[in-house]
């Protein structure tokens, strides 16, 4: 498949994107724990910060697609090019 060949060639860029999204999840997890425990130390202090940290969840969707496509490309390479 041409798309998977194209994806495999851009694997480094997609993995860099995954590193960025997972690093962005660290403050989000701390904020989410503060929301869950209802401590209010970080959450509900600044509405802009709350909106930004809540919006980090939207970064997960492209990361899931990138990981899935990378996995499929690697499996395809392993099974079809090993012959």
ABEGO torsion letter per residue (X at the ends): XAAAAAAAAAAAAAAAAAAAAAAAAAAAAAAAAAAAAGAGAABGABAAAAAAAAAAAAAAAAAAAAAAAAAAAAAAAAAAAAX
